Amino acid sequence: MQSNRGQWQKPFRSSGRRRPDYRVSHRNLEHWFRSPLGQALLEDQRACVNTHVQDLGGARQLHIALSHRLPLAADTDYTQHIVATPYWHAELPDGVVVCDPDELPLPSASIDLVILHHSADFSAWPHQVLRESARVLRGGGQLLLLGFNPLSSWGIRRLLSRRRRGPWGGRFLLRSRMEDWLNLLDFTVESSGSYFFRLPLQNERLLERRSALEYLGTQGMLPVGAYYCILASKRVCAPIARRRLWRPGKVIPLPTPGTLGASRQARRQEGPGRNAEGC
């Protein structure tokens, strides 16, 4: 009886431990952004990103995107714009790198700005995503992170939703947790806030109306926005001053005690002679 009971319980245990397939959820989220609610969220995120990076500039900008069809911060003052996406398409434009967000094929300390667009929400290793972003970011560079807020009406919708499509298939990580991870990776949080206070309903009429929750959220009274945006700077460690090595060509030789005594004796012998000649 015990062996039969173990056989019956084994499939239920394995199904409970099964990890979600974030690649499938990633693709579903790209299609979800074409819906009215997804379009409204994307427009709000583009405005939020532009506000945070409008005064920034540098050589290279890396946007770790959900898709190359969902661009963010395309008009920033950076010389080179690089977009990283995990999926290959036949119509990929120039400047797009196909890779996973936790394994970036870029050299260390080569990027001035990294934008993470829900990359940690749809990855099995969210901490590794932040670690790779910190590796490719140069000292003093900026990291802009966007993630879904579990302490919101969207977080409640995710808990109640049975269909794991769109945002509901990802992991909603706490903003305080992300800030702690950034501090461990030698980042300084410059600004942090939540945005988009509309209800998660696919209704164009409700999206156009301004609810009381949206009014309280925009006034800063309730941090219960659908997503949060964190701007952090990578701290630069002070270099250790190294002692300058002596070069043989720049060393002034000092006289030895024997040479110093001989020179004094020579001066004493030359003294009377010079006086005699002078006389």
C-alpha positions in Angstrom: 0.0 0.0 0.0 2.8 2.4 0.8 4.5 1.8 -2.5 1.3 2.4 -4.4 0.7 5.6 -2.5 4.2 6.8 -3.4 3.5 6.1 -7.1 0.3 8.1 -6.9 1.9 11.0 -5.1 5.0 11.2 -7.4 3.4 12.9 -10.4 1.7 15.5 -8.1 5.0 16.3 -6.4 6.9 16.7 -9.7 4.2 18.9 -11.1 4.4 21.2 -8.0 8.1 21.6 -8.3 8.0 22.2 -12.0 9.6 25.6 -12.9 7.7 27.9 -15.2 8.9 28.2 -18.8 10.0 31.9 -18.9 10.8 31.6 -22.6 7.2 30.9 -23.5 6.0 33.7 -21.1 8.5 36.0 -22.7 7.0 35.4 -26.1 3.5 35.8 -24.8 4.4 39.2 -23.2 5.6 40.5 -26.6 2.2 39.7 -28.1 0.4 41.1 -25.1 2.0 44.5 -25.6 0.0 44.8 -28.8 -3.3 44.9 -26.8 -4.9 48.2 -25.7 -3.7 47.7 -22.2 -0.2 46.7 -23.4 0.0 49.8 -25.7 -1.0 52.1 -22.9 1.6 50.6 -20.5 4.3 50.8 -23.2 3.6 54.4 -23.9 3.8 55.2 -20.2 7.1 53.3 -19.9 8.6 55.1 -22.9 7.7 58.5 -21.3 9.2 57.4 -18.0 12.4 56.2 -19.5 12.8 59.4 -21.6 12.4 61.4 -18.4 15.2 59.5 -16.6 17.7 59.5 -19.4 17.2 62.8 -21.2 20.1 64.4 -19.3 22.5 61.4 -19.8 25.0 60.8 -22.5 28.0 58.8 -23.4 29.5 56.4 -25.9 27.3 53.2 -25.8 23.8 52.4 -24.7 22.6 48.8 -24.2 18.9 48.1 -24.2 18.1 44.6 -23.0 14.7 44.4 -24.6 11.8 42.0 -24.7 11.9 42.4 -28.5 13.4 44.7 -31.1 9.9 45.7 -32.0 9.5 47.3 -28.5 12.2 50.0 -28.5 12.9 52.3 -25.6 15.0 55.4 -25.4 15.8 55.4 -29.1 16.6 59.2 -29.3 19.1 59.5 -26.4 22.4 61.3 -26.7 24.6 58.2 -27.1 26.9 57.5 -29.9 26.0 53.8 -30.3 22.7 52.1 -29.5 22.8 48.4 -28.9 19.6 46.2 -28.5 19.8 42.7 -27.0 17.0 40.3 -27.6 16.9 36.5 -26.8 15.2 35.5 -30.1 16.4 35.6 -33.7 14.3 36.9 -36.5 14.9 37.1 -40.2 14.3 40.8 -40.2 16.6 41.9 -37.4 17.9 45.4 -38.0 21.5 46.5 -37.5 22.8 46.9 -33.9 20.7 44.0 -32.5 22.5 41.3 -30.5 20.8 37.9 -30.0 21.6 36.6 -26.5 20.2 35.8 -23.2 20.1 38.6 -20.6 22.1 36.5 -18.1 24.9 35.9 -20.7 25.9 39.0 -22.5 28.5 38.6 -25.3 30.1 42.0 -24.5 33.4 43.0 -22.9 33.5 44.2 -19.3 33.3 47.9 -18.6 32.2 48.8 -22.1 28.7 50.3 -21.7 27.7 53.6 -20.4 23.9 53.0 -20.0 22.0 49.7 -19.5 18.2 49.5 -19.7 16.5 46.4 -18.4 13.0 46.2 -19.7 11.4 43.5 -17.5 14.4 41.3 -18.2 14.6 40.1 -14.6 10.9 39.4 -14.4 11.1 36.8 -17.2 14.4 35.1 -16.4 15.0 32.0 -14.3 18.1 33.7 -12.9 17.2 37.3 -12.2 20.2 38.0 -10.0 22.5 36.8 -12.8 20.8 39.3 -15.1 21.8 42.1 -12.8 25.3 40.7 -12.3 25.9 40.6 -16.1 24.6 44.2 -16.5 27.0 45.3 -13.7 29.9 43.5 -15.5 29.4 45.2 -18.8 28.7 48.6 -17.3 31.7 50.9 -16.8 32.5 52.6 -13.5 30.2 55.6 -13.0 27.7 54.3 -15.6 23.9 54.1 -15.1 21.5 51.2 -14.9 17.8 51.8 -15.6 15.6 48.9 -14.4 11.9 48.4 -15.1 9.9 45.6 -13.3 6.4 44.7 -12.4 5.2 45.7 -8.9 3.7 42.9 -6.9 2.3 45.4 -4.4 -0.3 46.7 -6.8 -3.6 45.8 -8.4 -1.5 44.1 -11.1 0.1 41.9 -8.5 -3.4 40.9 -7.2 -4.5 40.1 -10.7 -1.4 37.9 -11.1 -2.3 35.9 -8.0 -5.9 35.5 -9.1 -5.2 34.8 -12.7 -5.2 31.2 -13.9 -3.9 31.9 -17.4 -0.2 32.7 -17.3 -0.1 34.9 -20.3 1.2 38.4 -20.7 2.6 39.9 -17.5 0.9 37.3 -15.4 3.4 34.6 -16.6 6.4 36.5 -15.1 7.8 36.9 -11.6 6.8 40.1 -9.8 9.9 40.9 -7.7 9.7 43.4 -4.9 11.3 46.8 -5.5 13.1 46.7 -2.2 14.6 43.4 -3.1 15.9 44.7 -6.4 17.4 47.7 -4.6 19.2 45.3 -2.1 20.6 43.4 -5.0 21.9 46.5 -6.6 23.6 47.6 -3.4 25.3 44.3 -3.2 26.6 44.8 -6.7 28.2 48.2 -5.8 25.4 50.4 -7.1 24.0 53.6 -5.7 20.2 54.0 -6.2 19.7 57.5 -7.6 15.9 57.4 -7.9 13.1 54.8 -7.4 9.4 55.0 -7.9 6.3 53.3 -9.2 4.2 54.3 -12.2 1.0 53.5 -14.2 -1.8 53.3 -11.7 -4.6 52.1 -14.1 -6.4 48.9 -13.4 -5.3 45.8 -15.3 -8.4 45.6 -17.5 -8.6 45.3 -21.3 -11.3 48.0 -21.7 -10.5 51.1 -23.8 -13.2 53.1 -22.0 -11.8 52.4 -18.6 -8.3 53.1 -19.8 -9.4 56.6 -20.8 -11.0 57.4 -17.5 -8.9 58.7 -14.6 -9.7 56.7 -11.4 -9.2 57.8 -7.8 -6.3 55.3 -7.5 -4.5 56.9 -10.4 -5.0 60.4 -8.8 -3.5 59.2 -5.5 -0.7 57.5 -7.2 0.4 60.4 -9.3 0.4 62.6 -6.3 2.9 60.3 -4.6 0.4 59.1 -1.9 0.3 55.4 -2.8 3.3 53.6 -4.3 1.1 51.0 -5.9 1.9 51.5 -9.6 1.9 48.6 -12.1 5.6 48.8 -12.5 8.6 50.5 -10.9 11.6 52.2 -12.4 15.0 52.3 -10.6 17.9 54.4 -11.8 21.2 53.4 -10.2 24.9 54.4 -10.8 27.8 52.0 -10.6 30.2 53.0 -7.9 33.8 53.6 -8.9 36.4 52.1 -6.4 39.3 54.4 -5.6 42.5 52.9 -7.1 45.3 52.0 -4.7 48.3 54.3 -5.1 51.3 52.3 -6.2 54.8 53.3 -5.2 56.9 54.6 -8.0 59.8 52.4 -8.9 63.2 53.9 -9.0 64.8 54.1 -12.4 68.6 53.7 -12.6 68.9 56.7 -15.0 67.2 59.0 -12.5 69.2 57.9 -9.4 71.9 60.4 -8.2 74.8 58.4 -6.9 76.1 59.3 -3.4 79.8 59.3 -2.6 81.1 56.5 -0.5 82.9 57.2 2.8 86.2 56.4 1.3 85.7 58.8 -1.6 84.4 61.5 0.7 87.6 61.3 2.9 89.9 61.4 -0.1 88.2 64.5 -1.4 88.7 66.3 1.9 92.3 65.4 2.0 92.7 66.6 -1.6 91.2 69.9 -0.7 93.5 70.3 2.3 96.5 69.6 0.1 95.4 72.1 -2.6 94.7 74.8 -0.1 98.4 75.9 0.7 99.4 75.5 -2.9 96.7 77.8 -4.2 97.6 80.3 -1.5 101.3 80.1 -2.4 100.6 80.7 -6.1 98.4 83.5 -5.2 101.1 85.1 -3.2 
